[in-house]
Amino acid sequence: MSIPKEPRQLMINLMYLVLTAMLALNVSAEIMNAFYKLDKGNVKSSNIISSSNNKMMGLIEQQADAYKDKDREAYKEKANKARQIEADLSAYIEDLRKELFEGAGGPSEEDPTIPVRKDDKEIATRLLVGEVPSPDSRGMELKAKIDKAREELLNLVDEKDRASFEDKIALKTEPMPEKTEKKNWADFNFYQMPVAAVFPMLSKFELDAKSSTTSILNYVFNKVVGEEVKFDKFQPVISATKGYVIAGDKYEAEIFLSAFSSQNAGGTKISVNGTPLKVKDGKATYTTTPSTTGVKKYNVSISVTNPLTKKTETYKKTFEYEVGRRSVAVSADKMNVFYIGVDNPVSVSAAGVSSNQLKVTGSGINITKNGPGKYNVTARKPSNDAYITVSGGGLKPTKFKYRVKRIPDPIAVLGNNKAGSIGNGTMKAQRGLIAKLENFDFEARCNIQGFEMTYLRKREDGVVVRNSGGTFKPEALRLVKKARPGDMYYFEKIKAKCPGDAAGRSIPSIAFKIR
């Protein structure tokens, strides 16, 4: 390509070259970041597999200890050996990772998990390949350890199963292509490779080692899992349809072993208070009909013959249940009075009767169901004769009498001030009267409908204004802004309206003296 003579064209060409270089650098940075994301994904997967291997090892030990014999102990040792092989290889790889990380400048300020020179190619070549590719390099040492670990893992598998098991061992080093100028495996894989690309390769070997160990552990588990059931702990268990029954009703409960085996059905005997019960599938049914109320107890005895040792052991435990009579209780969740204009939560329950069977109705009030045993009562007018009637589930209709009242009168406040002395700055900052419900547990809000305000200054005639609503209107606000020490403000003929009110109600007057 000829060099342009015009300065403008020369500048355009230079800008094009710079732009191309910048694009190449951006792609390189994105690729480097992708390598580190891949490495982090490998490490995360390795941690998950390690946790799974720990649980599997626990199951192997549990089975081998439960069925102690020479073969199971040998397989348990193979499982431990597999984990040790994986741990040794992972430790070696982690040491290589640390050397590479430190050789590339250590943690960067932007991300301490990424080295300063993440694109450094010399450190991987120098550490893993050598200045001249050599069979004694660290990279070739890594290959030897991987190949040895694979062979040792395969040797843990029984010889008759080994050929079919080879594909389940993911840990291995891939051979080099036939047509390559590279001197050895390390030269082929690590020469002039940036650190960012080497890390996921190393974490992949660790991941393969852990997954290969998983295959060995699964193989061992299938060898040690017991074919016969061995009982080592027994706990009597009771399953009753209900633990509280009404006098005259039937009490029924199933009693069974928590670790029962169908192979040992004939070796289990159950009795209650000394009376043998019929055992089927490891459990017996105990039935009784109590005639009196109170807590009832019964003693359970279970005898089990171990199918392996032929030894019989007996386990005893005392159970109890309570007998009562049908009754019903209704309680207002907040007060024993229903208030007009607000929701009145009510709980209804009846001993011995399911909440689904209860029928709850109201007279002089409206009642709606909110959930199991939960109801809401609303009322429209005062009354001394409101009723809740409860029935259903064999319960005779039972009435409960309540009173219905208006919400109590609120008081008028100016900000947080009820009456008395108030600073002139505080007075000038007020924007109106508020109706406050004191000592009232329900969520309700009353509103000021209007009031009459009298402003009185010493040796001057009082000024009276009428204000609609609780917020000061301009005329009232103008007088409030005049507040100075010694002035008096009277708020009278105050009207407030609360939920449920047909019209506003009069509430007490308040007065303030400016200090």
C-alpha positions, -999 to 999 in steps of 0.1 A, spaced: 0 0 0 14 34 -10 18 61 16 -6 90 8 10 124 3 -19 145 14 -17 153 52 -55 148 55 -54 113 40 -23 104 60 -41 114 92 -72 94 83 -51 63 77 -33 67 111 -66 71 129 -78 39 113 -47 20 125 -51 34 160 -88 24 160 -80 -11 148 -54 -15 176 -79 -3 202 -105 -28 190 -79 -56 192 -71 -45 228 -107 -45 238 -113 -80 224 -83 -92 243 -95 -77 276 -129 -93 271 -113 -127 264 -91 -124 295 -122 -116 317 -140 -146 302 -111 -168 312 -114 -157 348 -152 -161 348 -146 -197 335 -121 -203 363 -144 -190 390 -172 -212 376 -148 -243 378 -139 -234 414 -176 -230 424 -184 -264 408 -155 -280 426 -168 -267 460 -202 -281 453 -188 -315 444 -166 -315 475 -196 -309 497 -214 -338 479 -184 -361 483 -183 -353 521 -220 -364 524 -214 -395 503 -184 -405 525 -206 -401 556 -231 -425 540 -204 -450 532 -190 -449 567 -225 -453 581 -232 -484 560 -198 -500 566 -201 -495 603 -236 -509 604 -226 -540 585 -191 -546 599 -173 -572 579 -139 -576 561 -151 -567 527 -170 -535 537 -140 -523 557 -118 -528 526 -142 -508 504 -144 -480 531 -106 -478 529 -107 -475 491 -131 -446 495 -107 -429 519 -78 -436 495 -97 -420 466 -103 -388 486 -66 -387 496 -55 -391 460 -78 -362 450 -66 -341 480 -29 -346 471 -34 -337 435 -56 -306 444 -29 -294 468 -2 -297 442 -23 -278 416 -32 -251 442 5 -246 449 11 -240 411 -18 -215 411 -3 -196 439 31 -194 422 15 -182 390 -6 -157 408 24 -142 427 46 -144 396 20 -123 377 22 -95 402 -1 -107 430 -36 -93 436 -47 -63 415 -64 -32 431 -94 -36 409 -101 -72 419 -79 -90 444 -88 -124 429 -72 -114 396 -34 -108 393 -19 -75 382 -6 -89 349 -34 -111 339 -22 -113 303 14 -122 313 26 -150 290 62 -153 303 54 -165 338 34 -196 326 62 -204 301 90 -200 326 72 -220 354 55 -248 335 76 -252 303 111 -238 310 133 -217 288 139 -249 267 111 -275 268 123 -302 291 108 -335 304 118 -323 339 96 -291 338 68 -284 363 43 -288 335 55 -323 328 55 -330 365 19 -319 366 11 -343 337 28 -372 355 8 -365 387 -25 -364 368 -17 -397 350 -6 -413 382 -38 -401 400 -60 -415 372 -42 -449 374 -45 -450 412 -82 -442 411 -88 -469 385 -69 -494 406 -95 -489 434 -121 -504 412 -124 -542 412 -105 -557 383 -137 -572 367 -153 -538 367 -123 -517 356 -126 -518 319 -162 -506 319 -153 -479 345 -126 -461 326 -150 -436 310 -163 -426 344 -128 -412 354 -128 -377 339 -93 -370 351 -68 -374 323 -44 -356 300 -52 -354 264 -25 -366 240 -8 -341 216 -18 -340 179 5 -361 157 14 -332 135 28 -306 159 62 -289 164 58 -288 201 83 -308 221 61 -322 248 27 -319 265 37 -290 287 51 -271 257 19 -278 238 -5 -267 266 14 -238 283 39 -222 260 32 -185 257 -2 -189 274 -14 -159 293 -20 -165 330 -57 -158 326 -59 -189 303 -38 -212 325 -60 -207 356 -92 -223 342 -70 -252 328 -57 -259 363 -91 -255 380 -105 -279 353 -80 -306 364 -91 -301 401 -128 -303 390 -121 -335 371 -102 -350 401 -132 -343 424 -158 -357 399 -136 -388 394 -136 -392 432 -174 -389 431 -175 -418 407 -153 -439 430 -174 -431 460 -207 -440 442 -191 -473 432 -180 -480 468 -214 -471 482 -231 -496 460 -207 -522 474 -212 -515 511 -249 -508 511 -265 -535 532 -288 -561 517 -301 -572 551 -317 -546 575 -299 -542 608 -316 -524 637 -294 -505 661 -318 -481 676 -355 -484 683 -380 -457 692 -417 -463 698 -439 -440 677 -475 -431 681 -498 -417 655 -532 -407 669 -561 -393 649 -565 -367 678 -549 -363 712 -579 -346 727 -613 -364 727 -647 -358 741 -661 -381 767 -681 -409 749 -660 -405 717 -635 -432 706 -598 -426 710 -577 -444 684 -539 -444 678 -514 -464 657 -482 -476 675 -453 -485 654 -415 -486 652 -397 -458 634 -371 -482 620 -393 -512 611 -383 -536 584 -408 -557 565 -383 -586 566 -387 -586 604 -425 -585 607 -427 -617 628 -400 -605 652 -420 -575 666 -444 -577 695 -464 -548 709 -485 -545 741 -504 -517 758 -508 -519 796 -497 -555 794 -523 -565 768 -508 -579 735 -520 -562 703 -522 -576 668 -491 -564 648 -493 -558 611 -465 -542 590 -447 -533 622 -476 -514 638 -505 -521 660 -538 -502 666 -548 -493 701 -585 -484 707 -602 -473 739 -634 -454 748 -628 -431 778 -658 -422 800 -643 -396 822 -624 -364 816 -588 -356 823 -553 -368 812 -551 -405 804 -519 -425 802 -510 -458 788 -478 -478 788 -464 -492 755 -440 -522 754 -423 -532 721 -401 -563 718 -379 -568 688 -358 -597 677 -328 -586 656 -328 -608 624 -290 -608 623 -281 -614 660 -314 -632 670 -312 -611 701 -345 -598 715 -346 -564 731 -376 -547 747 -383 -509 746 -409 -492 768 -425 -457 767 -455 -440 783 -479 -420 762 -508 -397 772 -539 -380 758 -565 -357 772 -602 -362 775 -626 -333 778 -662 -323 772 -676 -302 744 -675 -265 752 -673 -232 733 -656 -199 740 -659 -166 721 -635 -137 729 -633 -103 714 -596 -98 704 -594 -62 717 -624 -54 740 -657 -69 753 -676 -42 734 -681 -38 697 -676 -3 683 -694 12 654 -674 22 623 -644 0 629 -635 -37 624 -639 -57 656 -617 -89 653 -632 -120 671 -618 -155 677 -642 -184 680 -632 -219 691 -650 -249 705 -632 -277 723 -636 -310 704 -651 -293 673 -631 -285 641 -632 -248 631 -645 -260 597 -676 -274 614 -684 -243 634 -713 -221 623 -711 -186 636 -739 -160 631 -747 -125 644 -778 -107 655 -777 -68 656 -743 -70 640 -726 -82 608 -701 -110 611 -678 -123 584 -652 -151 585 -615 -142 578 -599 -176 584 -599 -207 606 -615 -195 639 -611 -158 629 -641 -135 623 -647 -98 619 -677 -79 634 -691 -46 622 -720 -27 636 -742 3 625 -760 15 656 -756 15 694 -773 -15 711 -773 -34 743 -787 -66 727 -762 -78 700 -756 -115 699 -732 -141 684 -745 -176 681 -722 -206 677 -733 -241 666 -722 -270 645 -701 -301 650 -726 -317 675 -726 -285 696 -760 -271 706 -766 -234 696 -750 -211 721 -756 -174 723 -732 -147 736 -745 -112 743 -726 -80 736 -730 -42 737 -725 -20 707 -712 15 713 -700 46 694 -663 53 692 -654 74 723 -652 112 719 -618 124 707 -600 154 722 -588 184 702 -551 190 702 -529 216 686 -499 197 673 -490 176 704 -504 202 728 -537 196 746 -541 230 763 -523 255 786 -491 274 780 -474 274 746 -444 292 731 -451 319 705 -428 302 680 -445 269 685 -479 286 681 -470 303 649 -458 269 635 -492 252 639 -514 245 609 -547 235 626 -565 213 651 -564 175 652 -590 151 667 -571 126 688 -585 93 701 -568 86 734 -565 50 749 -584 35 720 -570 2 707 -586 2 673 -573 17 641 -597 47 637 -593 83 628 -617 112 636 -617 145 616 -623 180 628 -653 195 610 -649 231 623 -644 253 653 -646 289 666 -613 306 675 -611 337 697 -579 357 697 -574 380 728 -546 405 733 -542 425 765 -562 458 766 -577 450 732 -610 436 721 -611 399 712 -613 388 676 -635 359 668 -633 338 636 -652 308 624 -630 280 608 -644 251 587 -623 219 588 -593 213 611 -568 232 590 -564 269 597 -581 290 570 -564 323 560 -583 344 585 -575 321 614 -539 316 602 -534 354 601 -544 356 638 -522 327 647 -491 344 631 -497 374 655 -489 353 686 -468 370 712 -463 365 749 -494 371 770 -519 366 741 -547 341 746 -563 318 720 -596 300 727 -609 271 705 -646 265 711 -677 250 695 -654 223 681 -671 196 660 -655 163 651 -668 133 630 -656 98 637 -661 65 617 -697 54 620 -710 89 629 -741 101 609 -732 137 619 -704 156 637 -702 155 675 -692 183 699 -660 179 718 -645 199 747 -630 234 741 -593 241 746 -574 273 753 -537 284 751 -517 312 766 -486 324 748 -455 325 768 
